[in-house]
Amino acid sequence: EVQLVESGGGLVRPGGSLRLSCAASGFTFSSHWMHWVRQVPGRGLVWVSRISSDATKTQYADSVKGRFTISRDNARNTLYLQMNRLRVDDTAVYYCAREDLWEGAFDIWGRGTFLTVSS
Amino acid sequence: EIVLTQSPATLSLSPGDSATLACRASQSVSSHFLAWYQQKPGQAPRLLIYSAYSRATGVPDRFSGSGSETDFTLTISRLEPEDFAVYYCQQYGTPFTFGPGTKVDMK
């Protein structure tokens, strides 16, 4: 079964750091570009970051640039999001998503992990 | 950055009705890089439509997409109970952006 499972969310103080993980299974992880998308409960979806299949290219939303780092380990079929200098407005559910090989849309999503940034 | 607006914000309909959801882009979306997603409470989004009009694997044919450049539409014919959800459009040129969503709820 094609699956993405996020982990690593929790409660962090403002200014703190956390690393999210996304474990992939059921497909050739190393072939796909991967993304992180976040959603404040009750609000809309916001794209956060993208990484190429070979990890040589990364892109970030302006709101996280310089604070978040996306990476991947293709040997472990795992995607990461290192989040530093966290702010209250980073509080959200964080989803990892697979980019379709040919079309570019996000065809597989994990169930999300919830990050709360609060003092 | 391409800004997407969706209308209406909420659509109140009954099972068996048809739903027409609009998505407007602030500038032309290149190569039909426009997708639609469905999200139910407590669940991850699900891809319905890509390239403006192509149905994703397993999506029923009552879902159809149309449009080009700056104006796109998702049509759901004959609403089923499981179709009541929030629908987001997305353009997948960099930076990726999503619309604010349209909630289809039961009248």
Contacts between the chains, C-beta under 8 A, distances in Angstrom:
chain1	res1	chain2	res2	distance
A	35	B	96	7.4
A	44	B	88	6.7
A	44	B	98	5.9
A	44	B	99	7.4
A	44	B	100	4.9
A	44	B	101	5.2
A	45	B	37	7.6
A	45	B	39	7.8
A	45	B	45	6.5
A	45	B	88	5.7
A	45	B	90	7.5
A	45	B	98	4.4
A	45	B	101	7.9
A	46	B	98	6.9
A	47	B	95	6.5
A	47	B	96	4.0
A	47	B	97	6.7
A	47	B	98	6.9
A	50	B	94	7.7
A	50	B	96	7.4
A	59	B	94	5.9
A	59	B	95	7.1
A	61	B	95	6.3
A	62	B	95	7.9
A	95	B	44	5.8
A	95	B	45	7.5
A	100	B	47	7.9
A	100	B	50	6.9
A	103	B	50	4.7
A	103	B	51	5.8
A	103	B	54	7.4
A	104	B	33	6.1
A	104	B	50	7.6
A	104	B	92	4.7
A	105	B	35	4.1
A	105	B	47	5.6
A	105	B	50	3.8
A	105	B	51	7.7
A	105	B	56	7.6
A	105	B	90	7.3
A	105	B	92	5.8
A	106	B	35	7.3
A	106	B	37	7.6
A	106	B	45	7.5
A	106	B	47	6.2
A	106	B	90	7.5
A	106	B	92	7.7
A	107	B	47	5.0
A	107	B	50	7.7
A	107	B	56	6.4
A	107	B	57	8.0
A	109	B	44	3.9
A	109	B	45	5.6
A	109	B	46	7.3
A	110	B	44	6.4
A	111	B	43	7.5
A	111	B	44	5.4
A	112	B	44	6.1
